[in-house]
């Protein structure tokens, strides 16, 4: 089976997820740390350096007051992910 993503693709996938769903509200937007494994809310597999846990809970702005539909294809690149927390984000559908 061909690999869906690489470490480079994982990093590139995190920023569009942030802008698509969270209005650039996640802590890594203004972060100068280039190694995404060191970003807040991101944990990586110690062996592969790929995303293993992504905590996106409470990331959307509660004052906006609208819900959004999740596009699972945004998360396909994360092949090692074992924990994806999307709680408290007004997801619909």
Order of alpha helices (4+ residues) and beta strands (2+ residues): alpha-beta-beta-beta-beta-beta
